[in-house]
């Protein structure tokens, strides 16, 4: 299967999850709006999500996958199974200890890290503490799920791992639907959601374990021991955890600052959900697929193939991300109105969230390129360099967020995240090129220039066309009218972008056909291959 077909497999499954995420957030906006219970729930949910990105997805995508793949090549599935069991024993024990400590320290954590702006003793503070206690074990479930996902990806079983997040949306939609159906108040609905999150974690872990069994492997618990393999994993995983969680780190910093303003946390979350759609479908798909493929090519000494994989990945992500970024910038107000503006979500909230979303749109290509560039380091078992760049990015984010928040409120926090994301992208790209690990093709550069022009023309057409669709997207218009108008704009955008891109040489049928038929150049060992 070609690299692009694998991207489509993972991206398609992720798209299904993100679409259900939209449905979830629409129900959330209707049930909670941007009120205190929405702030409390999102603040409590952000914390286990942060640790999930730090200790699970980031660490295992960067460290576990190359080592697991190496075990398969060196000793077959039996060696890989033994390595997985060693890691599982240590991971389970560490996660259990972390969960116990965090549960006991949750009041202190909420008032110092999660939401220092919440007044201690207030209902919002107390509810946040209780919801966080219920949801924190989700970290343990998702960390083990991430390990199982890494195994499946290394065994080239991508679909099960990609579709697992859909169960979180199913459980949360069920909780929200039940709350709306019974007329539950926001506090009760927040409780339903919290227990739904915990149930989803258990369900996802079960689904992924079944996937591993189906792939021909099983895992049993081993007494935790610091073997050489586990030590090597930890050496790679600690810096990779920081790198993989950069978005969540920046968001938790933004949340700490935003907690001083009523409704700011939930406003940022609603905008984040929209831009996570293209980021998840394109960026995560590329990151998940590219790492094991790149690691395999490098271990075999096929440097030309590795270079081709990186160029095709960059071409693919920007071909799809540039128009998405332009459309988000131009249509942010229309998107937020159609997706959220009903129930407790009023027009004033629409204006606030739309302004945040427009800023996130400017950062989307950078965020996606980070997902495509990090595997260039991780596949070479270099996790420290991206970590250093991440730390610099976090420092910039902190300084900008604190400086801009008093003047621009939530928009200042979004701006800080976007600037720090682009800084990371530039540092990663420049370092790979300087080291000779990313040989940029001249044809790729010219193609990307043409894609930028096509996206710019598309944005101008959308700006003009939105004047004519405005009467159909007003608050007093029906939902079907609003949805129809937005989809008409999206359809027009696709026609213009792809039409211009093909006309001026930004894309061609030959390019698409070539990428679908083969994901990499024929393997050729470089003269300086190890």
Phi, psi and omega in degrees: 000135183288164180298321181291321177297324176292319175304316183294321178299309181291316181296322179296316178295320178295322179300317178301318179295318182292324178297318176292331175296323175299315179299319179299313182291329176296315177295322179297317180296320180291324184277323188241340182061220174243035183279185185297324180290326175295316177300316183297314182295311183295324178296316181292322182286331182297327186293307176297330176296321177300310181293328176299315180291322183289307188263349184247279188300310183298309183295315186281327175295326184271323188253313186293316186301309179298320181291320178297316179297323179295320178296321179297317181292320186279320186231006179081188185295329182294318177294320178294322177296316179297318178298317180297320181292323176298315180293319181299318180298315180290315183298314181299316181295314180297316181296322179297316179295316179299317182297316180298313181297315182295321179298317180290329184262010188302318178303317179294319182295319181297316185279349180248331186237306187293309184209072181296344179278349177284133182288124180299131181096346178285162180299319182298319178295312183297318180294320179300316178301312184293319179294322179295323178296319179293319189272343187298325176301345173304326177303314183297315179299314186285332177292317176292324176298321180296323177295316178297322177297317178301321177296314181296318180297321179292332177272007179066030172252090189270331193293314183300317180293324182287328185273345183304319181301344181297334182289332174296315179295321179298314181294319182288323176296320177299317180295316180293317179299319179294320179296316179292322181294321181271356181072030182294148177284167184304323180296313180297319179298321178298323177294316176304315181298317184297315178292329176296321177298314180297316178298323179295321178300316179295319181294316179298319180297319178296318180297316181291324177295321176298323177296320178295318177299319180295329179282359175096018179230157175219157182231133172242160184283130174247148176302129184299125179221143180273078177285172179298321179297318180294319178299317179297321178299316181294321178300320180279326190284324184299307176293327179293328178298317179294316181295313183294337182260020185301317181296315180292324178298312179297323180289324179291326175296315177299322179295319179301318180287318183291339182296348179279352179237130180300128176084353185290321182298312182292326178298316177297321180295317181297318178292321179301321182299323182291310185285346176290343179297299178294328179296318180289314184295318183265305187295309182293321179301316180294316180298318182294317185278320188293322184301303179296326179293317180292319179298318179298315182296318182290321179295328178277359180076016183268078186290327178294320178296318180298316179297319180294321177301316182293318179295316180294324180294315179297318178299316183294313185293321181283329176302324181263333187276323182302313177293326178296318179296316180296319180293320178297319180298315185280321189254019184304316182295315180297319181296312182296319181299314183289320185284320192245331195286087175193162180062234183282355183263110187259172182301327178297320177295324179301314181299318180295309183293323179297321179294325177292316181299320179301320179294316178300326179301323179294333181268351186303311179301322179294315179299320181290320180295330175302318180296328181275337184268325182304318178303335177298332175269313185298323181294339177263013180058033174250099179254350183283322181298310177299328179296319179297319178295322179297318181296320177296319179296318179296320178298317178296318180299315179300310183298316182290318182298315179295322182287322188270334185302318180298335183261323187239005178053230184300326179297328177294321178293316178298319179298318179298318179296319181294315180298316181293325177295316178293325177300315179299317180301313181297317181295317179297312183296312182298322181291316178299318179294315182298324180279353182080017181268352178222102180266101185286126178283141179298322180298324179296317181299311181295325179294320180292323176300317180292325178293322176298317178298316180298318179294323178295318178296318178300317180298319179296318178296318179297318179301318180289316183292329182296338176297321183280335180268350183307318181299337182269353183245014177290157181304327183281349178288156178288160181298319181296321177298314181297312181298317179299319180294317180294318179293328176296319177295318180295318178298316177298318180300317180295317180298313182294312185297307183293324178297312180292317182301317179288325183291323184260004175093012175289335177213160178209156178299325178297319179297313182295316180298319181296317182289326180286322183285329180212138183271347184208162176291160176305135184302129179218125184279127181286155180297329181260018179294144180289000000 
